[in-house]
Amino acid sequence: MYDGVLILESLKVGTVLDEIPLTVTKVSRVGVEGTSADQPVVWSLVEFAVERGEELAEVLAGVLDAPGWYADFHDEHEIFVIFPGRVFRYRRGDDAARAEAKEFGRGLAIPEAQLDWTR
C-alpha cells in the first residue's frame, strides 16, 4: 500500500479520478508560502492510500496541470514522483534518481522548497 498527498489545485480543470480506488485518510486546506506565480496561496490536500500505484502514477501524469505541479506517493520500499507527462519511480535511498526527479521539477519552475518529497 502506497501513501501520498494530492493537491487538488494541481489537477487540470475537469479531472475526475474514479478508475483507481483511493482510501482517503485526511482532507485539509492550508495556506502556503513560497508558491510560484502559477500556484494559489491556499491548497486543498487529500491524504490517501492506494494499492495500484503504477496505474495511479500513469493517470496522474495525464491530469496534472502545468506548469509547476507534481504529485508523489510511496511505500516502505519505493517512491513515485509524478509530473505532467512524466513518472519517476525509484527505490528509497536512490539519491541519483531523486536528484534526477528534482532536476526535472526545477525545469518546470517548481519552487525549490516544494521539491521535498519523502526520501
VMD Tcl script that draws the C-alpha trace (Angstrom):
set ca {
  {0.00 0.00 0.00}
  {1.31 3.42 -1.01}
  {0.65 6.65 0.93}
  {0.60 10.12 -0.53}
  {-0.91 13.59 -0.63}
  {-2.67 15.07 -3.63}
  {-3.05 18.82 -4.03}
  {-6.42 19.28 -5.69}
  {-5.38 22.58 -7.27}
  {-2.68 20.65 -9.16}
  {-5.26 18.83 -11.27}
  {-6.46 20.07 -14.65}
  {-9.96 21.54 -14.57}
  {-12.47 18.81 -15.37}
  {-10.36 15.98 -13.95}
  {-12.25 13.06 -12.43}
  {-10.30 10.35 -10.62}
  {-12.67 7.40 -10.44}
  {-10.87 4.49 -12.07}
  {-8.43 3.69 -9.27}
  {-9.74 3.25 -5.72}
  {-8.14 5.60 -3.20}
  {-8.62 5.39 0.54}
  {-8.85 8.96 1.79}
  {-7.24 9.33 5.20}
  {-7.44 13.12 5.62}
  {-8.70 16.22 3.82}
  {-7.45 19.70 4.71}
  {-6.99 23.24 3.35}
  {-3.78 25.07 4.10}
  {-2.21 28.44 3.43}
  {1.13 28.03 1.66}
  {4.13 30.34 1.49}
  {6.69 30.29 -1.29}
  {4.31 29.44 -4.12}
  {5.13 30.15 -7.74}
  {3.25 32.77 -9.75}
  {1.12 29.95 -11.23}
  {0.08 28.49 -7.86}
  {-2.62 29.69 -5.48}
  {-1.69 30.50 -1.89}
  {-4.34 28.16 -0.44}
  {-4.19 24.43 -1.25}
  {-6.74 21.64 -0.73}
  {-4.90 18.49 0.35}
  {-6.19 14.93 0.13}
  {-4.06 12.40 2.00}
  {-4.63 8.93 0.62}
  {-3.57 5.30 0.42}
  {-3.62 3.30 -2.82}
  {-2.73 -0.24 -3.82}
  {-2.41 0.28 -7.58}
  {0.50 2.73 -7.52}
  {1.77 2.22 -11.05}
  {-1.70 2.78 -12.51}
  {-2.31 5.88 -10.39}
  {1.05 7.31 -11.45}
  {0.18 6.94 -15.13}
  {-3.23 8.56 -14.62}
  {-1.76 11.48 -12.66}
  {0.88 12.08 -15.34}
  {-2.01 12.80 -17.69}
  {-4.09 15.02 -15.42}
  {-1.56 17.15 -13.51}
  {-1.69 20.75 -14.62}
  {1.33 22.61 -15.94}
  {3.45 24.42 -15.19}
  {4.71 23.88 -11.71}
  {2.90 20.87 -10.23}
  {3.79 17.33 -9.22}
  {2.42 14.57 -7.01}
  {4.20 11.88 -5.04}
  {3.45 8.78 -3.05}
  {5.50 6.00 -1.51}
  {5.62 2.77 0.42}
  {8.43 1.42 2.58}
  {10.46 0.38 -0.50}
  {9.86 2.79 -3.36}
  {8.80 6.28 -4.31}
  {6.73 7.59 -7.22}
  {7.15 11.23 -8.23}
  {4.79 12.31 -10.99}
  {4.98 15.42 -13.14}
  {2.76 16.36 -16.09}
  {3.70 13.78 -18.72}
  {6.50 12.12 -16.71}
  {6.73 9.48 -13.97}
  {9.80 8.81 -11.83}
  {9.80 5.55 -9.89}
  {12.76 4.58 -7.76}
  {13.86 2.70 -4.66}
  {14.11 4.60 -1.38}
  {17.65 5.79 -0.82}
  {18.48 6.11 -4.54}
  {19.94 9.61 -4.35}
  {20.81 9.73 -8.06}
  {17.19 9.01 -9.09}
  {15.91 11.52 -6.55}
  {18.29 14.16 -7.92}
  {17.12 13.42 -11.48}
  {13.47 13.90 -10.47}
  {14.30 17.13 -8.62}
  {16.17 18.47 -11.64}
  {13.15 17.70 -13.84}
  {10.95 19.59 -11.36}
  {13.27 22.59 -11.46}
  {12.83 22.63 -15.23}
  {9.09 23.06 -14.64}
  {9.75 26.09 -12.40}
  {8.60 24.30 -9.25}
  {9.96 26.27 -6.28}
  {12.94 24.54 -4.68}
  {11.28 24.37 -1.25}
  {8.45 22.29 -2.78}
  {10.81 19.65 -4.15}
  {10.79 17.98 -0.73}
  {9.05 14.63 -1.13}
  {9.82 11.61 1.06}
  {13.31 10.11 0.81}
}
mol new
graphics top color blue
foreach p $ca { graphics top sphere $p radius 0.5 }
foreach p [lrange $ca 0 end-1] q [lrange $ca 1 end] { graphics top cylinder $p $q radius 0.2 }
display resetview
